[in-house]
């Protein structure tokens, strides 16, 4: 299971620069709006020291990390929900992403145009927020019109009431992610992929010279131009220069806002592999991520925390010490579990 994060923001805030730094894929970067017309898509390995530690113990033929997909989306402008700029294309692209990575500009550069004419991160965030909300309202209105044509059984009536409650909330310029919904209600609306229901991580693209801005959101400050330069250096050059990158921190933050964990499999010593799983899922559901048979034919699983495995220094020794826990269908997988499925 991999997941997708859409890199969004106004034009010329550093979206493509970040994408290039993360993926090392060459993309068009220019100091004017709408350089990115078609989305750039790249896959990045999730940094994980635990995977390396497990591999040192198992000594497999192959090591496979879990991944994250980044989508560099065209720049958004005010009026996007009405089709301004590349608005409809922009909004359609992020609908398929699991989370939003929003870049806001905090650097001054007369050679790089800012579409609003001023450096104001709060204003930039508000512009994008309104566009996402307006698109969700449009989706909600279309959904209500469709539901009201259907046969009014109890299930449909209940869904109409839920969607109307959400519409009232969104109409107050509030994100769906901030609306208190039960798990059943979240499941009920999941298929509609509302834009403001997605978790957002803000990146303040700062040059380190411009004074820190009073941005009223949780954010990670990065110099994306420097990050692009760091990404082109060898590991040896990075160590010699003492270059400190925040890319690993950014990737892990994306992982965390989606409430995901990592578990590991060892495939009888042939492959040590990291897998992504939603927090709170059971052993059979984790097995289904690896292979459908592991969910459908699940009998039990052997589980050990990666640190206990490291302490044992070998799978066999962990087994001899009685540290491998035999679990059934109800077991909730924990972050850092090493699992061998039995079918």
C-alpha positions in Angstrom: 0.0 0.0 0.0 1.5 3.3 -1.1 -0.1 6.7 -0.7 -0.2 9.9 -2.7 0.5 13.5 -1.6 -0.4 16.4 -3.9 2.0 19.3 -3.8 -0.2 22.4 -4.2 0.0 26.2 -3.9 -0.2 29.4 -5.8 2.1 29.7 -8.9 5.8 30.5 -8.3 5.9 29.4 -4.6 8.4 26.5 -5.1 6.2 23.4 -5.8 8.2 22.1 -8.7 11.5 22.9 -6.9 10.4 20.7 -4.0 9.2 18.0 -6.3 12.6 17.9 -8.0 14.4 17.8 -4.7 12.3 14.9 -3.5 12.3 12.8 -6.6 15.4 13.9 -8.5 13.2 14.0 -11.6 13.9 16.9 -14.0 10.9 19.2 -14.3 10.3 22.6 -15.9 10.9 25.5 -13.4 10.4 29.1 -14.5 9.7 32.5 -12.8 6.3 32.8 -14.3 2.9 31.2 -13.7 1.7 27.9 -15.1 5.0 26.3 -16.0 3.5 23.0 -14.8 0.5 22.2 -17.0 0.4 18.4 -16.7 1.1 17.0 -13.2 4.6 15.5 -12.5 4.4 12.3 -10.6 7.3 10.7 -8.7 7.8 7.9 -6.2 10.0 8.4 -3.1 11.3 5.9 -0.6 10.2 6.5 3.0 13.4 6.9 5.1 13.4 4.2 7.8 16.4 3.2 9.9 14.4 0.4 11.5 14.2 -1.4 8.1 18.0 -1.3 7.9 18.3 -2.7 11.4 16.0 -5.6 10.7 17.8 -6.3 7.4 21.2 -6.4 9.3 19.7 -9.2 11.5 17.9 -11.2 8.8 20.6 -10.7 6.1 18.1 -11.0 3.2 18.8 -11.2 -0.5 16.6 -8.1 -1.0 15.6 -5.0 1.0 12.4 -3.2 0.0 11.3 0.1 1.6 7.8 1.4 1.6 7.1 4.4 -0.7 5.2 7.6 -1.0 4.0 9.1 -4.3 4.3 12.9 -4.8 2.2 14.7 -7.4 3.3 18.2 -8.5 0.0 19.9 -9.4 -0.4 23.0 -11.5 -0.5 26.3 -9.7 -3.9 27.5 -8.3 -5.2 31.0 -8.6 -8.3 32.8 -7.2 -11.4 31.7 -9.0 -10.0 28.2 -9.7 -13.3 26.6 -8.8 -14.9 28.6 -11.7 -12.2 27.4 -14.1 -9.8 30.4 -13.7 -6.2 29.6 -14.7 -5.8 25.8 -14.7 -8.3 25.6 -11.8 -10.6 22.7 -12.8 -7.5 20.6 -13.8 -5.8 21.5 -10.5 -8.8 20.5 -8.4 -9.4 17.2 -10.3 -5.8 16.2 -9.7 -5.8 16.7 -6.0 -9.1 14.8 -5.6 -7.2 11.6 -6.1 -4.5 12.4 -3.6 -4.6 11.1 0.0 -3.1 14.3 1.5 -2.2 17.8 0.6 1.3 19.4 0.9 0.7 23.1 0.6 3.6 25.3 -0.3 3.4 29.0 0.7 6.0 31.6 -0.3 8.0 33.4 2.4 10.9 34.7 0.3 11.4 38.0 -1.6 12.7 37.8 -5.2 12.0 40.5 -7.7 12.8 38.1 -10.5 10.1 35.7 -9.5 6.6 37.0 -10.0 4.0 36.6 -7.2 0.5 36.4 -8.5 -1.0 38.5 -5.8 1.7 41.1 -5.9 2.8 40.6 -2.2 4.4 38.1 0.1 1.6 37.2 2.5 1.4 33.5 3.5 -1.8 33.8 5.4 -3.5 35.4 2.4 -2.2 32.7 0.1 -3.5 30.0 2.4 -6.9 31.7 2.6 -7.1 31.8 -1.2 -6.5 28.1 -1.6 -8.8 27.3 1.3 -11.7 29.2 -0.3 -11.1 27.5 -3.6 -11.2 24.0 -2.0 -14.3 24.9 0.0 -16.1 26.3 -3.1 -15.3 23.1 -5.1 -16.6 21.0 -2.2 -19.8 23.0 -2.1 -20.2 22.4 -5.8 -19.7 18.6 -5.3 -22.1 18.6 -2.3 -24.9 20.4 -4.3 -24.5 17.9 -7.1 -24.6 15.0 -4.7 -27.8 16.3 -2.9 -29.5 16.8 -6.3 -28.8 13.2 -7.1 -29.7 11.8 -3.7 -33.0 13.6 -3.7 -34.0 11.8 -6.9 -33.4 8.4 -5.4 -36.0 6.3 -3.6 -36.4 7.7 0.0 -35.5 4.7 2.0 -34.1 5.1 5.5 -30.5 4.8 4.3 -30.9 7.5 1.7 -32.7 9.9 4.1 -29.9 9.4 6.6 -27.2 10.2 4.0 -29.1 13.3 2.8 -29.2 14.5 6.4 -25.5 13.9 6.8 -24.6 15.7 3.5 -26.8 18.7 4.5 -25.0 19.0 7.9 -21.7 19.0 6.0 -23.0 21.6 3.6 -24.0 23.9 6.5 -20.4 23.5 7.9 -18.6 24.2 4.7 -20.9 27.2 4.0 -19.4 28.7 7.2 -16.0 28.5 5.4 -14.9 25.6 7.6 -12.9 22.6 6.4 -14.6 19.2 6.5 -11.5 17.8 8.2 -12.4 20.0 11.2 -16.0 18.7 11.3 -16.8 16.1 14.0 -17.8 12.9 12.2 -18.2 9.4 13.5 -16.3 6.5 11.9 -19.5 5.3 10.2 -20.1 8.8 8.8 -16.5 9.1 7.6 -16.9 5.8 5.8 -20.2 7.0 4.3 -18.6 10.0 2.6 -15.2 8.6 1.8 -16.1 7.8 -1.9 -16.8 11.5 -2.6 -13.2 12.5 -1.9 -14.0 16.0 -0.6 -11.0 18.2 -1.0 -11.2 19.8 2.5 -11.5 16.4 4.2 -7.9 15.7 3.3 -5.1 16.3 5.9 -2.9 19.3 5.0 0.8 19.9 5.8 2.0 23.5 5.2 5.6 24.2 4.0 6.8 27.8 4.3 9.4 28.3 1.5 11.8 30.7 3.2 15.2 31.8 2.0 16.6 32.1 5.5 17.2 35.8 5.0 13.6 37.0 5.0 12.4 37.5 8.6 10.2 34.6 9.8 6.6 35.5 9.0 3.7 35.4 11.6 2.0 32.5 9.8 -0.9 31.2 12.0 -0.7 27.6 10.9 1.5 24.7 11.9 4.2 24.5 9.3 7.7 23.3 8.4 10.0 26.1 7.2 12.4 25.0 4.4 14.6 26.7 1.9 13.5 24.7 -1.2 16.2 26.2 -3.4 18.8 24.8 -1.0 17.0 21.5 -0.8 17.1 21.2 -4.6 20.9 21.8 -4.4 21.4 19.3 -1.6 19.5 16.6 -3.5 22.1 16.8 -6.3 25.1 16.2 -4.0 26.5 12.8 -3.2 26.3 11.4 0.3 30.0 12.0 0.7 29.7 15.7 -0.4 26.8 16.2 2.0 28.9 14.9 4.9 31.9 17.0 4.0 29.8 20.2 3.6 27.7 19.4 6.7 24.6 19.9 4.5 21.4 19.5 6.6 18.3 18.5 4.6 14.8 18.5 5.9 13.4 16.3 3.2 13.4 13.2 5.4 11.5 15.1 8.1 9.0 16.3 5.4 8.4 12.8 4.2 7.8 11.4 7.7 5.5 14.3 8.5 3.4 13.4 5.4 3.4 9.8 6.7 2.2 10.9 10.1 -0.6 13.3 9.0 -2.2 10.3 7.3 -2.2 8.3 10.6 -0.1 5.5 9.0 2.3 3.0 10.6 5.0 0.7 9.2 5.3 -3.1 9.7 7.9 -5.4 8.3 8.0 -8.9 6.8 11.1 -11.1 6.3 9.8 -13.7 3.8 11.8 -16.6 5.2 15.0 -14.6 5.0 14.7 -13.9 1.3 13.4 -10.3 1.5 13.1 -7.8 4.3 10.3 -5.4 3.4 8.5 -2.4 4.9 4.8 -2.0 4.4 2.4 0.9 5.0 -0.8 0.4 7.0 -3.5 2.6 8.5 -3.2 2.7 12.3 -5.7 0.5 14.1 -6.0 -2.3 11.6 -5.8 -6.0 12.4 -3.3 -8.7 11.5 -5.5 -10.1 8.6 -5.9 -6.6 7.2 -2.2 -6.2 7.3 -1.8 -9.5 5.6 -4.1 -8.3 2.8 -1.6 -5.5 2.1 1.1 -8.1 1.5 -1.1 -10.6 -0.5 -4.9 -11.2 -0.7 -4.3 -14.8 0.4 -2.8 -13.6 3.7 -6.1 -11.9 4.5 -8.6 -14.5 3.1 -6.7 -17.6 4.4 -5.3 -16.0 7.6 -5.0 -18.5 10.5 -2.5 -16.7 12.8 0.7 -14.7 12.7 4.0 -14.6 14.6 4.9 -11.0 15.7 7.8 -9.4 17.3 8.7 -5.7 17.8 11.8 -4.8 15.7 13.7 -3.7 18.8 13.2 -7.1 20.5 14.3 -8.8 17.3 17.4 -6.6 17.3 18.0 -7.5 21.0 17.7 -11.2 20.1 20.1 -10.7 17.1 18.5 -13.5 15.1 15.0 -14.7 14.3 15.8 -18.2 15.5 17.2 -16.9 18.8 14.0 -14.7 19.3 12.0 -17.9 18.8 14.1 -19.9 21.3 13.7 -17.1 23.9 9.9 -17.2 23.4 9.8 -13.6 22.2 7.7 -14.4 19.1 4.1 -13.7 20.0 1.4 -15.9 18.4 -1.6 -13.7 17.5 -5.0 -14.2 16.0 -7.5 -12.3 13.8 -8.2 -9.7 16.5 -4.6 -8.5 17.0 -4.2 -4.8 16.2 -0.8 -4.3 14.4 1.6 -1.9 16.0 4.1 0.4 14.4 7.4 -1.4 14.2 6.0 -5.0 14.2 7.9 -7.7 12.3 5.2 -10.2 11.2 5.3 -13.7 9.7 1.8 -14.6 8.5 0.5 -18.2 8.7 -2.1 -19.4 6.2 
